[in-house]
Amino acid sequence: MKRLLLIVVLACVSWSSLPQTPSQTQEDTLKTSLLESEKNLQITKDTLLEYANFKKTIQLSKESNDFETLGKTYIDLAKWHEDHTVLDSSIVTLQKAIAVYKKQEMSKALADTYLLLVVNYSGSAEYDKGSETVYKALALYEKMGDQRGIAQCYTKISDLLYYSDSYAEGAEYCKKAIAIQEKNGYEEDLALSYRRLSENQLFLGNLDESLANMNRAIALYKKIGENGPPLLACYNGRGNIYKYMERFDEAIEDYNRCYNGAEKIGFTRYMMPPTANIGHVYILQGKYAEALPYNLRAIEIMKRIGNTKNLWENYMHVSNIYSELGDYKNALEYHELYQQGHAEYLSTIIARQESELQVKYETAKKDIEILDQQAKISQQRKTQWLYIGIAGLLGIILFGMYFTLKNIRKKRKSLSLLNIELDAKNKQNELLLKEIHHRVKNNLEMVKSLIALQSAKLEDGASKEAMLASQNRVQSMGIIHQKLYQGENLGSIEMKDYFINLGEGVLDTFNAEQKVKIECAMDNLDLDVDTAVPIGLIVNELLTNALKYAFPEGEKGQINISLKKENDGLFLKVSDNGIGKTVGLKPKGTGFGTQLIQLLTQQLNGTISEEYTNGTTVFFNFKNFKTA
């Protein structure tokens, strides 16, 4: 969980009052929990306590069937993930809120949550998913006749068009939103629409109009007392306008307003844009040495918080800076990163466009590739002239050693190019592996969802249990791939952290968080993927069996997991303090889980032993395993 709390994301919704529930006692308890959560959100720095309060409120909401509070709590938890974890976690939590609102047919809340999800998809540069989601929200708002929601959708569509370079179309959507918002007095929404209009006009070359509209947005935010991220974003946007007007001092002043304000409220995500933009101002002024640390810092922040939509642009700036400073090795390295990131950025735009626009875009893409090739050739020529100049100087000074030095130079050049190529290939392979694991995790999540949908249509209890077991097995493998693409080492899994996540998932599946506690009494241990997957499936089966049979009639209990390496063996122990196994009694279930455990144990050249004192304990000794 400590690793879960390290990363950052982006939607925010506040708590609201609770509705009446069937049990007054449950309602009072739930309200008390919510008030404590609000209080802690405002004054505490203990993020673990915040997370615990959210989980407690979610549990109480489920128990009291208070679906309105459950959905709102998921939204606040998504905001918490946005501030403390990766963007993926916030997206997953918002999707849980969406599932609740869909099932309860709460159209207004569903549409509002779709708009929050669009913001997250935009932050992670998944513009195709963002476009699909915003049109779902728009359809709901139009069906309800909600003018404010319709205008908000227009603004979001404008934002998506901005990142696909469709500035004129984006500006038109902003104007449609502004017309609705001015008519109905939606000042906060109006401020955002003026900001989006200004940003599109900036790249249409309408600098004076762009500046006027950004100032309107700033004035509206100040009027309603907004001093947080929306106002900070406007300062950053006005800095961009001043930058292209070549009013550099005013630009840097606004960037510093944004950066200092974000630092004051602890929003790392809002510290990234002004950092990158200050570097760009120095580039435009030809101050490359001053620009370099700002752009490198911006790249580091983008990677850390997962907001990578402008990462490729900063790679390009850093490549150009190194080139101007004469560091061609680093220039080439960042240029290759820029090409890869730019290609990924372009692919998300292609997914959103109609076929005619796609053809035009492919033509433009080829032109860009030609320009990139020409830039490479030009860079290679500069390098060649540099080597020729060095060779000529050495020839004049040390003419007698000319042939020897020439041979040494050729060998060093070949070795340097080979090293650069190998480094680039290694980094590319690492990125590809992370992408593969990410996509595998997403595919497994889809498989799990499909199984859940199919299970919902089944009436036979045995069939539903089999489908539930299949979901848990898919989930255990999905967690493996999630840990791989989030971790630093793509070839290994830290098992204690994995068991904690697996246990939370299984408890959530059986709705047993308040009944059963899972403890991992073990040291950190990194295992090879080929070893971690079968062990994860074995533990998943044992946890599932324990939750199904060890604690009947709502009994509370505890399950302990330990895994350690001693000498040449890997020892796994899973125990519970449940009812144990009755001698001579026929085992429950189909026996497939037991068969699967035996097959996986054989795969790792292991042995199994069981003990039924004060519950059930299963011991494993594996001989065929790999540690990281």
N, C-alpha and C positions, 0 to 999 in steps of 0.2 A: 504493500500500500504506500510505503514511503516513496517508491519510484513513481507510483500513480499520481502523487501530489506535486510533481516537479514541472509540469508543462502548462501551455496557456491557450485561451480561445475567446468567442465573441458575441453573444446575444444577451440582452438583459430584460427581465420582467420582474416587477415587484410583487410581494405578497398582497393578497386582498382578504376581505373578511370571509368567514366560513358560513356555509348554509346550515339549516337545521338538519340533524341526523336522527335516526330512530332512537338511539340511546342517549339521554341527556348526560349520563356519566361519561360515556365515550366522547361526546362533544366537548365537555369541559376539559377532559384530558387532552384532546386534540388541539383545542384552542390554546391551552397552556403551552403545549409543545411548539405551536406556531409562534406564539409570542416570544418564547425563549429563542427560537431560530432567528426571528427578526432582530432581537436584541443582540444576539451574538454576531449576526451579519454586520451590525453597525459598529460595535465597539470592541469585538474580540479579534485578536490576531491568531487564535488557535484554529487553524484550518481543519485539523482533525476533529475538533468539537463541532465545527460547522457541518462537516460531512456526516458525523454521527447524528446530529439533529435532523438532517434531511432524511436519513435512512429511517429514523424513528417515526417521523411524520408520515413517510410513505407507508410504513407498516400499519400505523394507526388508521390511515385513510382507507387502506384495503380492508381492514377488519370492520370498519364502520360503513363500508360501501359508499364513502364520500368521494365520488369520482371527480367532482369539480376541484376539490382540494388536492386530490391525487395528481391530476393533470398539472395544476399550478405548481405543485412541489417539484414535479419532474422538470418543469421549465426553470425554476430557480436552481435546481441541481445542475442543469445544463449551463446556467450562468456561472455557477461555482466551478464546474469543469473548465469553462472558458477562461477563468482567471487562474486556475491552478494545474490543469492537465492539458493533454493534447486536444486538438480540435475534433478529432474523431470521437472522443468520449462525449463531447457536448452534442454532436450530431446524433449519436446513438440514443442519448437520453431524451432529446427532443422527439425522436421517432417513437419512443415509449409514450410520451404525452399524446402524440398524434394517434397512436393505437387506441388509447383510452377515449379520446374525443370521437373517433370514428365509431367505436363500439356503442357509445352512449348517444350518438347522433347530435353532438353539440357543435353545430355548424360554425357559429361565430368564433368559439375558442379554437376550433380546428383551423379555420382560415388564418387567424392571428398567429398560430404556431407555425403554419406553413411559411409565413413571412419571416419569422425568426430563423427557420431552417435555411431560407434563401440567403440570409446574411452569412451564415456559416459556410454554405457551399461557395459563396463568393470569396470568402476569406481563404478557403483551401483551393481556389482556382478551379473548382468543379462547375464551370459555367453552364454546361449542358444540363446537369442535374438542377442547378439553380433556376434555369429557364423553365424546365418542366414543372418545378414546384410552384413558381410564382403564378403560372397560368392555372394551376389547380386552385390557388387562393383566389385569383380573379374570378373564376367561374362561381365559386361559393359566394363571394361578395355581390356579384351581379344578380345571383339568384335571390339573395336576401334584400337587394336594393340598398346596400350599405355604401353610401357615397364616399365616406372617409376611407373605408377599406379599398374601394376601387382606385381612389387617388393614390393611396400608399402603394398599390400594385404598380401603377404607372411609374411611380418614382423608382421602384425596385427594377422594373424592366429597363428604365433609362440607365440605371447603374450597370446592369448586365451588358447593355449595348455599348456603354463607355469602354468596358474592358475588352470588347471585340472590335474596337476602333470605329464603331458606327455612330459618330458623334452627332451628325445632323439628325438622324432618327431618334437618338437619345434625347436631344434637345426638344424635339416635338412632343415626346412623351412627358417631359417635365412641364411643358407649357399646358398640356391637358390636365396634369395633376394640379398645377397652380390655379387654373381657372376654377376647379372644384373647391380647392382649399380656401381661396380668397372669398368665394361666395358664401361658404359656411363658417368662416372664422377659425379654421384649424391652424392656429399660429405655429405650433411646434412642428407639425407636418410641413407647413408652408416654408419654414426655415430650411428644412432638409431639401425640399424641392428646389429652392433658390440656389442652394449649394450645388446640387447635381447639375442644374442648368448652367451655372457658372463654370463647372468643370468641363462640360461638353463644349461650351463656347470658347474656352481657352484653346482647345485643340482645333477649333474651327477658325482661329485667328482673330476672333472678336474680343480683343484684350480689354478694351474700355467697357464693353457691355459685361464681360465676364467679371471685371473688378466691381462694377456697380451691383451686380446680383450677389456677389459674395459678401459685400458690405451689408446688403439687405438681410442676408441670412444671419450675419453676426449681430446686427441690430435687433432682430427678432429674438435670438437666443438670449441676449442681454435683457431684453424687455420682460421675458418670462422667467428670468432668474436662472437660466441654465449656464453653469460654469464647468461642466464636466466634459466628457469625450466629444459630444457633438460640437461644442464651441471650439475645442482644441483642433478638431478636424478642419473647421473653417479657417483657423489661423494657418494651418498647414497649407490649405488650398489657396488662401490669399498670398502666402509666400510663393507658391508656384506661379501665380499671376505676376507678381513683382519680378520674379526671376526672369520670365520671358519678356518683361518690359525692360530688362537690364537695370532695374532698380535694386541692385544686389544688397545694399545695406538694409533696406526695408524688408527684403525677403528674409535675410538671416535673422532680423529682429522678430519676425513672425514665427519662423521656425523655432527659435529659442523659446518664444511664448508657449508653443505647443509642447516642446520637449520638457520645459520646466513644470508646466502644468501636469503633464502625464507623470513625471517623476514624483511630484508632490502627492498625487493620489495613488501612486503605486501601479499605474497601468503601463506595463512594459510594452504592450502591443502598440500604444500610441507614441512611444518613444522612437520607434523604428522609422516612420516616414520622414520626420524632420531631420533625423540623423543622416539618412540617405540623401535628402535634398540639400543639406548644407554641403555635403561632399560634391553634389552636382554643381552647386554655385561656384565652388572653388575650381572645378573643371572648366566651367565656362570662362572663368577669369584666368585660366592657364596656371593656376596654383596647384600643380599635381601632387606635390609632396604633402601639402596641407589637406588635400582631398582624400588621400589614400586611407588614413585611419577611420574617417567617417564612413566610407563605403564598406570597408571591411567590418566595422562594427554593425552596420545595418544588415549585412549578410548573416552575421552571427546571431542577431536577434531574430531574423526571419526564420532561420533554421530551428532555433530554440522554441519559438512559439507556434511553429507550423503554418504561419501565414506567408506562403511562398509565391503568391501570384505575381509579385514584382521581382522575384529573385533573379530571374534571367537578365533583367535590365541592369541590376547592380553588378552581375558578373561581367556584363559588357563594359560598364564604366571602369571596373577594376582592371580589366584587360587593357583598355585604352590608356589608363594611368601608367601601368607598368611599361607599356610600349613607349610612352613619352619619356619615362624615366630611364629607358635603356635596359630594363630587366626583361629580356625577351622570353626567357624560360617561363617565368610566372605569367607573362602576357599570353603566351600560347596556352598554358594550362587553363586560365580563366576564360579564354576565348572558346575553348572546347566545352567548358561548362555552360557558357552562354548559349552556344549552338544547341546543345542538348535541351536546356531549359526552354529556349525559345521555340524549339520544335514541339515540346509538350504543351506549351501555351497555345501555339497555333492549332494543335489538334483539338483542344477544348472548344475553340471558336468554330472549327469546321463542323463539329457535331451539332451546332445550333443553327446552321445556315441552310437555306433552301438550295436545291441543286444548282440553280443558275449562279447564285452567289458563291457556291463552292468552286465552280469552274473558274470564276474570276479570281477567287482567292488562290487557287492552285497556280494560276499564271503569275500572280504577284509573288507567291512563295518561291517560284523558280527564279524570278528576277532577284529576290533577296539572296538566294543561294549563289547566283552568279556574282553578285556584289561581294558576298562573303569570300568566294574563291579569288576574286580580284584582290581583295584585301589581303588574303593569305599570300598571294604571289608577290604583292608589293612588300609585305613584311619579309618574305624570304629574300627578296632582292636587297633590302636594307641590310639583312644579316650577312649576305654574301659580300656586299661592298665593305662591311665592317671587317670581315675576315681578310679580304684582299688588302685593305689598308694596314692591318696588323702585320700581314705577311710581308708587305713592301717595306715597312719600317724595320722589321727584324732582318730583312735581307740587306738593308743598307748598313745596319749596325754590325750584324754578324753574318757577313756574306759567306764565310767559309763553312758555317753550320747550316746553310740554307736547306740542303736536301734532307738532312736529318730532322730538322724542325718541321719541314713540310710533311714528312711521313707521320710524325707525332701528332701534328695538328689534325690530319685526316682521321687518324684512329680515335682521337679524343672527340672529334665532331660526330663520328659514327656512334661512339659509345653514348654520348650525351643525347643524341636523337633517340637512340634505342631506349635509354632510361626514361626519357620523357614519354615515349610511346607506351612503355610498360606501365608507368604510373597512371597515365590516362586510361589505359585499358582496365587496370585494377579498379580505379574509381568508377568507371562505367559499369563494370561487372557488379560492383557492390551496390550501385544504384538500381541496376536491373534486378538483382536478387531481392532487394527490399521491395521493389514494385511487385515482383512475383509473389512474395509472401503476403503482401497487402491484398493482392487480387485473390489469392487462394483463400485468405481469411474472409473476404467479402463473399466469395462464392459459397464457402461453407455456411456463412450466415444466411445466405439465400436458401441453401438446401435445408437448413434448420427451420426457416420460416415456412417453406413448402411442406415439410413434414408436419409442422404445427397446424397448417391449414387443413391438410388431409386428415390429421387426427381429430380435428374439431367435427368432422363429418361422420366419424365412426361412432357406433353405439355399443359395440362389443367391448367389455372391460379389458379383456386380455389383449385385444388388438390395440386399444388406446395405450396400455402399459408398454407394449412393444414399440409403439411409435414414440412414446416419451423417452424410452431407453435409447432409441436411435438418435433423438434430438440431443441427449446428453453426450453420446459418443461423438457426434459431429461437433458439439460445443468444445469438448476436450481437445480435439485436433485444431479447432479454430483458435483457441487460446494459444496453442503452440506457435502458430504462424503469426499471431499478433505480437507475441513476445519477440519473435525473430526480427520482424521489421522495425520494432520500436527499440531494440537493443543495439548495443555497439558491436557485439560479436554475432555475425550471421550464422555461425555454425554451432552455437551452443545455447542451452536454456538454463536459467537459474531456477532450480527445482522448488525451493521453498516459496519463492514469489509465485511460481506457477501453481503450486498446490493451493495457496491462499486464494488465488483467482478462481481456480477450478472449484474449490469448496463453496465459495460465494455463489457461483453460477448454479451448482447443484441444489444448494439450499433454497435459492430463489425459485428454481423450477418446482420444487416440492412445497414451496411456501412454508419452509420450516426454520426461518431465521430466528424466531423466538423460542423454538422448541429444542433445537439441537445446536450445539456449539462444536466447531471443528478447530482443533489445535494442531499446529505443525511444530513439534518439538524437535528441531533439527538445525544444524548449521547450514549456511549457504553452500550449495553444491552445484557446479556447472556440469551438465551432461551433454554429450553429442545428441543431435536431433534424432538419429536412428535409435538411440536408447531411450530418449525422453518420450517419444510418441507411444511405444508399447507400455511403458510404465504409467504414463498418463491415462491410457485406456484401462489398465488394470485398476488403478486407484478410483477412476470414475465408476467402474462396475461395483467395487466394494462399497463406495459411498452410496450408490444407488440402492444396493441390497440392504445396507444398514438403515437407510431412511425408510425403506418399504416395510422391513420386517422386524428390526431390532427394537423399535419404540412404538408399540401398538397403543391405540386408544389415546393418542395425544400425550404420551409420556415424554418427559424431558430427558435429555441425555447428552453425552459427549463422545465425539469421535476423535482419536489421536492418530496422526500420521507422522512417521519418521523415516528418513532415508539417509544412510551413511555408508561411507566406503571404509572398509577395514581390510588390510592386507590385500589379497587378490579378489575379494568379493564385494558385491554391492548388496546391502541388506535393507529390505523394505519391511516395515511393520505397520499394519493398520488394525486398530483395535477400537471396540466400542463397549460401553457399559450397559448394553441393552439386555434383552431377555435370554440371549444365547440360543444354542441349538439343542433341541430335545432329541436324545438318542432314540433311534428307531422310527422317528417321525419322518415321513416323506417330505423332501424339500419342496417349498413353494416355487411357483413360476415354471417356465419352460426348460430351464437348465441351459439356455443359450449363453447367458452371462458366465456361468461356471466354465462352460466349454471354451469360451473366448479367453478367459483368464488362463486356463491351462495351455492353450495354444500360444498365447503371448509369452508365457513363462518359458515354454520350450524354445521359442524363438531366441530368448536371451540366455539359453542353456542354464535355466534356473530350477530351483526346487521350491515346493510349497509345503507348509505345515500349519496346522490349526490348533487352537486351544480354546476351550469353552468355560473358563473360570471367570466368574464375574463379567459375563458378556461373551463376546467373540473376539479373538485375536488371530490374525492371519500373518504368517511370516514367509518372506521370500528371500532366497539367496541366489543372486544372479552371477554367473561367471563370464558371460559374453556381453561386455558393455564397454563403452568408451566415455571417458571424461574429457572435458574441454581443456 
